[in-house]
Amino acid sequence: MSETIEVKAQQDFWKRLVSGTPVRAVAEVVSNAFDADSNLITIAVKRNALGAISRLLFTDDGSGIPYANNEHLFSQLGNSWKLKASRSIQKQRLLQGRNGEGRFRALSLGEIVTWQTTYKDGDEYKSYNITASHETLGLFEVSDVVISKQKSTETIVSIDNIFQRAEWFFTRERSNELARVFAPYLNKYRAVSVVYDDQQIDVTKIVSGSSEARLGPYTLSSGKKVQADLEIIEWNMALGRALYLCDETGFTLSERAPEVRAPGFDFGAYLKSSHFGELQNGSLADIDMEEGLVKLVKEAREHLSGHFRKREREKASSLIEKWKNEEVYPFGDNEVSPVTKQAKRIFNMCAVTINDHAKGFDEQSRMTKALSFRLLREAIEERPQEISRLLSEVLNLSKEKQKQFSLLLDRTKLSDILDAVSFVEHRISTAIGLRSLVCSDDTRSTMKERQHIHQIVERNSWLFGEQFTLGQSESSLTNALREHLRQLKMDTRVLEPVLVSGGKNARIDLLLCQSNKRSGRDDDHHLIVELKRASKSLSYGDFGQLLKYASAIMKDTRYHKTNVEWSFWLVGTDVADDLDPLVNSNDRAPGCAHIFKEGNGKVWIKTWGQLLHDCISRHQFVRDKLNIAITDDEAVHYLGSGPIKVLAETANG
């Protein structure tokens, strides 16, 4: 005898559950088939004589929906058996569902949904139907169970009276979008096939490569820790780009724009986290400011940017190596002058762009290609005004890109562009190299204060801010006073020395003076820096030493009479526990250890990690635009090949 079972849930819950997007509903139905160990899932779109969709049929060869006499699977929302399992029953595949409610989302596609299922019970195959209507949400008609004539399991989900709001989705071209949604699962389990509207979704034809990374963990303000896995799948055809938010199994919950620069690459990025699964009961579109989501998405986008910068370099390096092997590359390995290096970089950028955009370029003869490259090099080095015309004739670049390049060359010389690239590269190499040397466990123990660190920073005062230039290096407080007076265009004669408490002389490591002033003397700013060797943790004694220097300056009337801001920085690799109360006081900014009552002076405790992170961040925008990629090893080598050659020996032990 047939029966009616009621799933007890409030109507607002049902309305939310069945008002999702078509792609979410399709993904839920197909994922249930995955979890039932299906090897073949077909999605058939039936149309009437006028071309309108009349029915959707999802057919799978999975294990079916078992019928239990005591309580049917459909009679519960939540409490799914999948909560206690991570893999499917028969084939031990990773499960795509968790909460026991996804099967009901089929009601968002059409007014009537019927599940026709056959399952195996012992040695027998049994069949029955389940029917649901959008008009009576929460009520499911379950037919009698009968012995099946067929000797295989399957489930057919038929959806009738398709809603107009869902009809637009089911076009033949939709297979590409579904390919992106199911790619992680199909890429992992190649024996599984999905056929949409008679077209098989074959990931082997669309996936060119994949990679995975672990992001986090992050501790939220509530104390909860969240983390995620990021899977990047690159397409070998124009399938677009998307960032998918997924639960920990890889089931897609929502889609975001990647917001990364990745010319020449199409990809799907799958951000998988149990945190997203916990948020799925609400509309993800309404919680874009949720703390965990914001942090994980931000880190995912940063990782994607780095990943595709690396892929761009790999792609360019592969092409250049190929051209070298073909003997068409116009630069020799022995051409290493700074100007030639920058010209080579611009050539590589232009040549790779030509290869990507000029149809048939790669199929040209070796002689033709060699001549083209030689002319391009000459244009870059000798006739930069012709580059814009050359690129516009050879490439089908957008008008906007041609205009940008032309204006750039009209407004400045190519040599100046090369100098600017070299300037930024120098700064980034210096900052990254210094960070690697003072923060790496392999080198920090051998980095000396005066022999190594001091020599780098006194030549690069911009590390502490663009506004500073070197005033004094390894100088007494008395000479610092003379430099201070000189900066203010005052009499520099000092009759009495500047002494610290106890009447002793003292030497400072660096005095930096502000070089750019917006409003005269009111904008003066001096920075005194005390450096410590990389292997030493900054202690309370180090702070006390700098405080003595600072007090001598702030209390000396020859300083005090001028309207100048003074900053005193103690810089080291890390901070000992006894300094923590000073560095993290509630009444001062983080890192500010002391504020003088007399005069405009503050004492700061800085780590190299903080200082160099700020410095690199200031150059990050230009670095990204110029596509400058520098590794830690390259940066250390750069420092070692310059005026501080001993650093190379230090880095190598």
C-alpha positions in Angstrom: 0.0 0.0 0.0 1.3 3.4 -0.9 1.9 6.0 1.9 2.6 9.7 2.3 5.5 10.8 4.5 6.0 14.3 5.7 9.4 15.9 6.1 9.0 18.3 9.0 10.4 21.7 8.2 9.0 25.2 8.1 7.9 26.6 4.8 10.5 29.4 4.9 13.2 26.7 5.0 11.7 24.9 2.0 11.3 28.1 0.0 15.0 29.0 0.6 16.1 25.4 -0.3 14.2 25.4 -3.6 15.1 28.9 -4.7 18.7 28.4 -5.6 20.4 28.7 -9.0 20.0 26.1 -11.7 23.7 25.2 -11.7 23.5 24.5 -7.9 20.5 22.2 -8.4 22.1 20.3 -11.2 25.3 20.0 -9.2 23.3 18.6 -6.2 21.6 15.9 -8.3 24.8 14.9 -10.1 26.8 14.8 -6.8 24.2 12.5 -5.3 24.9 10.2 -8.3 28.6 10.5 -7.7 28.1 9.5 -4.0 26.0 6.5 -5.1 29.1 5.2 -7.0 27.7 5.9 -10.4 30.1 5.5 -13.4 27.7 7.1 -15.9 25.4 10.0 -15.4 23.3 11.4 -18.3 21.4 14.7 -18.3 18.8 14.7 -21.0 17.1 17.9 -22.0 13.7 17.1 -23.6 12.1 19.7 -25.9 8.7 20.0 -27.5 8.0 20.8 -31.1 8.4 24.5 -30.5 11.8 24.0 -28.9 10.7 24.7 -25.4 12.0 22.5 -22.6 9.4 20.0 -21.5 11.3 17.7 -19.2 14.8 17.1 -17.6 16.0 13.6 -17.0 19.0 12.7 -14.8 19.9 9.0 -15.1 22.7 7.3 -13.2 23.8 3.7 -12.8 24.6 4.1 -9.1 23.4 1.9 -6.2 19.9 3.5 -6.0 18.0 4.8 -3.0 17.4 1.9 -0.5 14.0 1.7 1.1 13.8 1.3 4.9 10.6 0.1 6.5 11.2 2.0 9.7 12.2 5.4 8.3 12.7 6.4 4.7 15.8 8.3 3.7 13.7 11.2 2.4 11.9 11.6 5.8 14.8 13.4 7.4 16.4 16.8 6.8 20.0 16.5 7.9 21.4 13.6 9.9 22.7 12.2 6.6 24.7 9.0 6.8 27.4 10.9 4.9 28.1 12.9 8.1 29.7 9.8 9.6 31.6 8.8 6.4 34.1 10.4 4.1 34.0 7.9 1.2 31.3 6.2 -0.8 30.2 2.7 0.3 31.3 0.5 -2.6 34.0 2.3 -4.5 35.4 4.4 -1.7 35.3 7.7 -3.6 35.4 11.0 -1.7 31.8 12.0 -0.9 30.4 15.2 -2.4 27.4 15.7 0.0 27.1 16.0 3.8 23.9 17.5 5.0 21.1 15.3 3.6 19.2 18.2 1.9 20.8 18.6 -1.5 18.4 16.0 -3.2 15.5 18.4 -2.5 17.1 21.2 -4.6 15.8 19.6 -7.7 12.5 21.3 -6.9 14.1 24.6 -7.8 14.1 23.5 -11.5 10.5 22.4 -12.0 7.1 22.0 -10.5 7.1 18.2 -10.3 10.1 15.9 -9.5 10.0 12.1 -9.6 12.7 9.8 -8.4 12.5 6.3 -10.0 15.0 4.1 -8.3 16.1 0.5 -8.4 18.3 -0.9 -5.6 19.6 -4.3 -4.6 18.2 -6.0 -1.5 20.1 -9.2 -0.9 19.8 -11.2 -4.1 16.8 -9.2 -5.4 16.4 -6.0 -7.2 13.6 -3.8 -6.0 12.1 -0.6 -7.5 9.8 2.2 -6.3 9.1 5.9 -7.1 9.1 9.1 -5.0 7.2 12.1 -6.2 7.3 15.7 -5.0 5.4 18.8 -6.0 6.4 22.5 -5.6 2.8 23.2 -4.5 3.1 20.9 -1.5 6.6 21.5 -0.3 7.6 19.0 2.3 5.2 16.2 1.2 6.6 13.2 -0.7 4.5 10.4 -2.3 6.3 7.1 -2.0 5.0 4.2 -4.1 4.9 0.5 -3.1 8.2 -1.3 -3.5 8.1 -4.0 -6.2 10.4 -6.7 -7.5 12.2 -5.2 -10.5 12.5 -7.0 -13.8 15.9 -5.4 -14.5 19.0 -6.8 -12.9 20.9 -3.6 -12.3 20.6 -0.6 -10.1 19.8 2.9 -11.3 18.1 6.2 -10.4 16.2 8.4 -12.8 15.3 11.9 -11.6 12.6 13.4 -13.9 11.6 17.0 -13.6 8.5 18.3 -15.3 6.9 21.7 -15.8 10.3 23.5 -15.9 10.2 26.9 -14.3 10.8 29.8 -16.7 13.5 31.2 -14.4 15.5 27.9 -14.8 14.8 27.3 -18.5 17.5 29.8 -19.7 20.2 27.6 -18.2 19.7 24.5 -20.2 21.4 25.3 -23.5 23.7 23.0 -25.4 26.6 25.3 -24.7 26.1 24.8 -21.0 28.4 21.7 -21.0 31.4 23.9 -20.6 30.1 25.5 -17.4 29.2 22.0 -16.0 32.7 20.8 -17.0 34.2 23.5 -14.8 31.9 22.6 -11.9 32.6 18.9 -12.0 36.2 19.1 -13.1 37.8 18.4 -9.7 35.8 15.2 -9.3 36.1 14.0 -12.9 39.8 14.8 -13.0 40.3 12.7 -9.9 38.0 9.8 -11.0 38.6 9.3 -14.7 36.3 6.2 -14.9 33.2 8.5 -14.2 31.4 10.0 -17.2 28.9 12.8 -17.3 26.9 13.3 -20.5 24.9 16.5 -20.9 22.4 16.8 -23.8 24.2 14.1 -25.7 27.7 15.7 -25.2 30.2 13.9 -23.0 32.0 16.1 -20.5 35.6 14.9 -21.1 38.0 16.6 -18.7 41.0 14.8 -20.4 40.4 17.1 -23.4 40.0 20.4 -21.4 42.4 20.1 -18.5 46.0 21.0 -19.2 47.3 20.8 -15.6 46.4 21.2 -12.0 48.0 22.0 -8.6 46.9 22.2 -5.0 47.9 24.3 -2.0 46.9 24.6 1.7 45.8 28.0 2.9 45.6 29.1 6.5 44.9 28.4 9.2 43.5 31.7 10.4 42.2 32.4 13.9 39.0 34.4 13.8 37.9 37.0 16.3 35.6 34.3 17.8 38.7 32.0 18.4 37.7 29.6 15.7 40.4 28.5 13.2 39.6 28.2 9.5 41.7 26.9 6.7 41.1 25.7 3.1 42.6 23.8 0.2 43.0 25.6 -3.1 42.9 23.4 -6.3 43.8 25.2 -9.5 42.8 23.5 -12.7 44.0 25.1 -16.0 42.0 24.7 -19.1 43.5 24.2 -22.5 40.6 25.9 -24.3 38.7 29.2 -23.7 36.5 28.2 -20.8 36.9 31.4 -18.9 38.0 31.9 -15.3 36.2 31.5 -12.0 36.9 31.1 -8.3 34.6 28.5 -6.8 33.8 28.3 -3.1 33.3 24.6 -2.1 32.8 22.6 0.9 35.7 20.4 2.1 34.7 17.6 -0.4 35.0 19.9 -3.4 31.2 20.4 -3.9 30.7 23.8 -5.4 28.5 26.2 -3.3 29.1 29.5 -5.0 31.2 31.3 -7.6 33.3 34.4 -7.4 35.5 36.4 -9.9 39.2 35.5 -9.4 40.3 39.1 -9.7 43.8 38.2 -10.8 46.0 39.0 -13.7 46.7 35.9 -15.7 47.1 36.7 -19.5 46.8 33.7 -21.7 45.4 31.4 -19.0 41.9 30.0 -18.5 41.3 28.2 -15.2 39.0 27.1 -12.4 40.1 27.7 -8.9 38.3 25.6 -6.3 38.6 26.9 -2.7 37.6 24.0 -0.4 36.8 24.5 3.3 34.5 23.0 5.8 33.8 26.6 6.9 32.0 27.3 3.6 30.0 24.1 4.2 28.9 25.5 7.5 27.9 28.8 5.9 25.8 27.2 3.2 22.6 27.3 5.2 22.6 31.0 4.5 23.0 32.7 1.1 26.6 33.1 0.5 25.9 36.3 -1.5 24.6 37.9 1.6 27.7 37.1 3.8 30.5 38.3 1.7 31.8 40.3 4.7 31.9 37.2 6.9 35.4 37.2 8.5 36.5 33.7 7.6 35.2 33.9 4.0 37.0 37.2 3.5 40.3 36.0 4.8 40.3 32.7 2.9 39.2 34.4 -0.4 41.8 37.1 0.0 44.6 34.5 0.5 43.3 32.4 -2.4 43.5 35.4 -4.8 47.0 36.3 -3.6 48.0 32.7 -4.2 46.5 32.7 -7.6 48.4 35.9 -8.5 51.7 34.3 -7.5 50.8 31.0 -9.2 50.1 32.6 -12.6 53.1 35.0 -12.3 55.1 31.8 -12.0 53.3 30.2 -14.9 53.8 33.2 -17.1 57.6 33.0 -16.4 57.6 29.3 -17.1 55.7 29.8 -20.3 58.0 32.6 -21.4 61.1 30.6 -20.4 60.0 27.6 -22.3 59.4 29.7 -25.5 62.8 31.4 -25.1 64.6 28.2 -24.6 62.9 26.8 -27.7 64.0 29.9 -29.7 67.6 29.5 -28.4 67.6 25.8 -29.5 66.3 27.0 -32.9 69.1 29.6 -33.0 66.7 32.4 -33.7 67.0 34.2 -30.4 68.9 37.5 -31.0 70.7 37.8 -27.7 73.8 35.9 -26.7 74.3 34.5 -23.2 77.4 36.6 -22.8 75.5 39.9 -23.2 75.0 40.9 -19.6 75.3 44.7 -19.4 72.5 46.4 -17.4 71.0 48.1 -20.4 71.2 44.9 -22.5 69.5 43.0 -19.7 66.6 45.4 -19.6 66.4 45.5 -23.4 66.3 41.7 -23.3 63.4 41.8 -20.8 61.4 44.1 -23.0 62.2 41.9 -26.0 61.1 38.8 -24.2 57.8 40.5 -23.3 57.2 41.6 -26.9 58.3 38.4 -28.5 56.1 36.2 -26.2 53.1 38.6 -26.9 53.8 38.3 -30.7 53.9 34.5 -30.4 50.6 34.4 -28.5 48.7 36.9 -30.7 50.2 36.7 -34.2 48.4 33.8 -35.9 50.8 31.4 -37.5 53.9 33.1 -36.1 55.3 29.9 -34.6 55.0 28.0 -37.9 57.2 30.4 -39.8 60.5 29.3 -41.1 63.6 29.5 -39.0 65.1 32.2 -41.2 61.9 34.4 -41.2 61.6 34.1 -37.4 65.3 35.0 -36.8 65.0 38.0 -39.1 61.8 39.2 -37.3 63.5 38.8 -33.9 66.6 40.7 -35.1 64.5 43.6 -36.3 62.6 43.6 -33.1 65.8 43.9 -31.0 67.1 46.7 -33.2 63.8 48.6 -32.8 63.9 48.2 -29.0 67.5 49.4 -28.8 67.8 52.0 -31.5 64.4 53.0 -32.8 61.9 52.8 -29.9 59.5 55.2 -31.6 58.8 52.5 -34.2 57.9 49.8 -31.7 54.3 50.9 -31.4 53.8 50.8 -35.1 55.6 47.5 -35.3 53.4 45.9 -32.7 50.2 47.4 -34.1 51.1 46.0 -37.6 52.2 42.5 -36.4 49.7 42.0 -33.6 46.0 42.3 -33.3 46.4 44.2 -30.0 43.5 46.3 -28.7 43.5 50.0 -29.6 43.8 50.8 -26.0 47.0 48.7 -25.5 48.5 50.2 -28.7 47.7 53.7 -27.4 49.2 53.1 -24.0 52.4 51.8 -25.5 52.6 54.7 -28.0 52.0 57.4 -25.3 54.6 55.8 -23.1 57.3 56.0 -25.8 56.2 59.6 -26.8 56.5 60.8 -23.2 59.8 59.3 -22.3 62.9 57.7 -23.8 63.2 53.9 -23.8 66.5 54.3 -21.9 64.6 56.0 -19.2 62.0 53.2 -19.1 64.9 50.7 -18.8 66.5 52.8 -16.0 63.1 52.8 -14.2 62.9 49.0 -14.4 66.4 48.7 -13.2 65.8 51.1 -10.3 62.7 49.2 -9.1 64.5 45.8 -9.6 67.4 47.1 -7.5 65.2 48.1 -4.6 63.2 44.9 -4.6 66.3 42.8 -4.8 67.9 44.7 -2.0 64.9 44.4 0.3 64.2 40.7 -0.4 67.9 39.8 -0.2 68.3 41.6 3.2 65.2 39.9 4.5 66.4 36.5 3.5 69.8 37.1 5.1 68.6 38.4 8.5 65.6 36.2 8.8 66.8 32.9 7.4 68.0 30.3 9.9 70.8 29.4 7.5 72.4 32.8 7.5 71.2 34.9 10.4 73.8 33.5 12.8 76.7 34.7 10.6 75.2 38.2 9.8 77.2 40.8 11.8 75.9 44.2 12.7 78.6 46.5 11.4 80.3 44.2 8.9 77.2 43.2 7.0 73.9 44.8 8.0 75.2 48.3 8.5 76.9 48.4 5.1 73.6 47.6 3.4 71.3 49.9 5.2 73.6 53.0 5.1 73.6 52.7 1.3 69.9 52.3 1.1 68.2 54.8 3.4 64.9 54.4 1.4 64.5 51.1 3.3 63.1 53.2 6.2 61.0 55.5 4.0 61.2 57.4 0.7 61.5 60.7 2.6 64.8 59.9 4.3 68.4 60.4 3.3 71.6 59.5 5.2 72.7 62.2 7.6 75.3 60.5 9.7 76.6 56.9 10.0 78.4 55.5 13.1 78.5 59.0 14.6 78.6 60.5 18.1 75.6 62.3 19.5 77.6 65.5 19.2 78.1 65.1 15.4 74.4 64.2 15.2 73.7 67.6 16.7 75.9 69.3 14.1 74.1 67.5 11.3 70.7 68.4 12.9 71.7 72.1 12.9 73.1 71.9 9.4 69.8 70.6 8.1 68.1 73.5 9.8 70.6 76.0 8.3 71.7 77.1 11.7 75.2 77.7 13.2 76.8 74.2 13.5 79.4 75.2 16.1 79.0 73.0 19.2 81.1 74.0 22.2 79.9 71.3 24.6 79.5 67.7 23.7 76.2 65.8 23.9 76.5 63.2 26.7 74.2 60.5 27.9 73.4 60.1 31.6 76.5 59.5 33.6 78.5 62.0 31.5 79.5 59.4 28.9 79.9 59.8 25.1 77.7 57.6 22.9 77.7 56.6 19.2 74.6 56.1 17.1 74.4 53.7 14.2 72.5 55.9 11.7 70.9 59.3 11.6 68.5 59.8 8.7 67.0 63.2 7.8 63.9 64.0 5.9 64.7 65.3 2.5 61.3 66.2 1.1 59.5 68.9 3.0 55.9 69.9 2.3 55.6 73.0 4.5 59.0 74.2 5.6 60.5 73.5 9.0 57.3 72.1 10.5 57.7 69.1 8.3 61.3 68.2 9.6 61.7 64.7 10.8 64.9 62.9 12.0 65.2 59.2 12.4 67.9 57.6 14.6 68.4 53.8 14.0 70.1 51.4 16.3 70.9 48.1 14.6 71.6 44.7 16.3 73.1 41.6 14.8 70.6 39.2 13.2 71.1 36.3 15.7 70.3 38.5 18.7 66.8 38.9 20.1 66.1 42.5 21.1 66.1 42.7 24.9 65.1 45.2 27.6 68.8 46.1 27.8 69.0 47.1 24.1 65.9 49.2 24.6 67.5 50.9 27.6 70.6 51.7 25.6 68.5 53.4 22.9 66.4 55.2 25.5 69.5 56.8 26.9 70.5 58.1 23.5 67.0 59.4 22.9 66.8 61.0 26.3 70.1 62.8 25.8 68.8 64.3 22.6 65.2 65.1 23.8 66.5 66.8 27.0 69.3 68.8 25.3 68.0 72.4 24.9 70.0 72.7 21.7 67.7 70.2 20.1 64.6 71.0 22.1 64.2 74.6 20.8 63.5 73.4 17.2 60.2 72.2 16.0 61.3 68.8 14.7 59.8 65.3 15.0 62.2 62.7 16.3 61.9 58.9 15.9 64.2 56.4 17.5 64.2 52.9 16.1 65.6 49.7 17.6 65.8 47.2 14.8 66.4 43.4 15.2 65.2 40.1 14.0 62.9 39.3 16.9 61.8 40.6 20.3 62.4 39.0 23.6 59.5 38.4 26.0 60.6 41.1 28.4 59.9 43.8 25.8 56.4 42.5 25.0 54.6 44.8 27.5 56.3 47.8 25.9 55.7 46.8 22.3 52.0 45.9 22.8 50.8 48.6 25.2 47.1 49.5 25.1 47.8 53.3 25.2 50.3 53.4 22.3 50.4 52.3 18.7 51.9 48.7 18.2 55.7 48.9 18.3 55.8 52.3 20.1 57.7 51.7 23.3 58.0 55.2 24.7 56.6 58.7 24.1 58.5 61.7 25.5 56.6 64.4 27.3 59.1 67.0 26.3 59.4 67.5 22.6 58.0 65.5 19.7 59.8 62.2 20.2 58.9 58.5 20.1 60.9 55.3 20.6 60.0 52.4 18.4 60.9 48.7 18.5 60.9 47.2 15.0 61.7 43.8 13.6 63.3 43.3 10.2 60.3 41.3 9.1 58.0 44.3 9.8 60.3 46.9 8.3 61.1 45.0 5.1 57.5 43.8 4.6 56.4 47.5 4.6 59.3 48.3 2.3 58.5 45.6 -0.2 54.8 46.4 0.0 55.5 50.0 -1.0 57.0 48.7 -4.2 54.6 45.8 -4.8 52.3 47.6 -7.1 55.0 48.7 -9.5 56.7 45.3 -9.2 53.5 43.6 -10.3 52.9 46.0 -13.2 56.5 45.5 -14.4 56.2 41.7 -13.8 59.5 41.6 -11.9 60.0 38.2 -10.4 62.9 37.8 -7.9 63.5 34.8 -5.7 65.2 34.9 -2.3 68.3 33.2 -3.8 68.5 35.6 -6.7 68.2 38.6 -4.3 70.9 37.3 -2.0 73.2 36.7 -5.0 72.4 40.3 -6.1 73.6 41.7 -2.8 76.7 39.5 -2.9 77.7 40.5 -6.4 77.6 44.2 -5.5 79.7 46.4 -3.1 79.2 44.0 -0.2 80.7 40.9 -1.8 81.3 39.3 1.6 77.6 38.7 1.9 77.8 36.1 -0.9 80.4 34.2 1.2 78.2 34.6 4.3 75.1 33.2 2.5 77.0 30.2 1.3 78.3 29.5 4.8 
